[in-house]
Amino acid sequence: MRRRPPVSALTLTALTVLFAARVVGQALVAFVGVPWLPPMEAWYSGLLPYPVLLPVQIGILGLQAAIDRDVWRGHGFFARSTAQTGRRLQWLACGYALAMRRGCW
């Protein structure tokens, strides 16, 4: 009998796919200039130069993929959840969100 994937694995994977779509969309606007997506000013805060931001975003996607994999499998470094780990990840997420907010500096 197949076990059902945990809701957390489905949620994390969906969020990873959404972030990947955003990164790809932003790259398409920056490098190809596709007309059917919003202009770069609509996606990009200017906090980091885009040549620096893109590799950071790709690194975040790699980390998200590793987390997704461990949660799907139910074991591994990122599958061992503790309250302390959760709090640290929340602080990191809040820091990222604040840093990416337009005009926060």
C-alpha positions in Angstrom: 0.0 0.0 0.0 1.3 3.4 -1.0 1.6 6.0 1.7 0.1 9.4 1.1 2.5 12.3 0.9 2.4 14.6 3.9 0.5 17.9 3.3 3.7 19.7 4.3 5.6 18.1 1.4 2.9 19.1 -1.1 2.8 22.6 0.3 6.6 23.1 0.2 6.8 21.7 -3.3 4.0 24.0 -4.5 5.8 27.0 -2.9 9.1 26.0 -4.6 7.4 25.7 -8.0 5.9 29.2 -7.5 9.2 30.7 -6.5 10.9 29.0 -9.5 8.2 30.5 -11.8 9.0 33.9 -10.4 12.7 33.5 -10.9 12.3 32.2 -14.4 9.8 35.1 -15.2 12.2 37.7 -13.9 15.1 36.2 -15.9 12.9 36.2 -19.1 12.2 39.9 -18.6 15.8 40.7 -17.8 17.5 38.8 -20.5 14.9 38.2 -23.3 12.6 41.1 -22.8 9.4 39.2 -23.2 6.5 41.6 -23.7 3.8 39.5 -22.1 5.3 39.8 -18.6 5.4 42.9 -16.4 8.5 45.1 -16.8 11.6 44.6 -14.6 10.6 47.4 -12.3 7.5 45.5 -11.2 9.6 42.5 -10.0 12.8 43.9 -8.9 13.4 46.1 -5.8 16.9 47.1 -6.9 18.3 46.1 -3.4 20.8 43.8 -5.0 22.2 44.1 -8.5 20.4 41.6 -10.6 23.7 39.7 -11.5 24.1 39.1 -7.8 20.3 38.4 -7.1 19.9 35.7 -9.7 22.6 33.4 -8.2 21.2 34.0 -4.7 17.7 33.0 -6.0 19.1 29.9 -7.7 20.8 29.0 -4.4 17.5 29.4 -2.5 15.8 27.2 -5.1 18.5 24.5 -4.5 18.0 24.7 -0.8 14.2 24.5 -1.2 14.6 21.4 -3.4 16.8 19.7 -0.8 14.2 20.5 1.9 11.4 19.3 -0.3 13.3 16.0 -1.0 13.9 15.3 2.7 10.3 16.1 3.6 8.9 13.9 0.8 11.1 11.0 1.9 10.4 11.6 5.6 14.0 11.5 6.7 17.2 13.5 6.3 18.6 16.6 7.7 15.6 18.8 6.8 13.0 16.3 7.7 13.9 16.3 11.4 11.8 19.2 12.6 12.2 20.8 16.0 10.7 23.9 17.5 14.1 25.6 17.5 14.7 24.9 13.8 11.2 26.2 13.0 11.9 29.4 14.9 15.2 29.9 13.1 13.6 29.3 9.7 10.8 31.8 10.6 13.4 34.5 11.4 15.3 33.8 8.2 12.1 34.0 6.2 11.1 37.3 7.9 14.6 38.7 7.3 14.4 37.8 3.6 11.0 39.3 3.2 12.0 42.5 4.9 15.2 42.8 2.8 13.2 42.2 -0.4 10.5 44.7 0.5 10.6 47.8 -1.7 12.1 50.8 0.0 13.0 49.1 3.3 16.4 50.7 3.4 
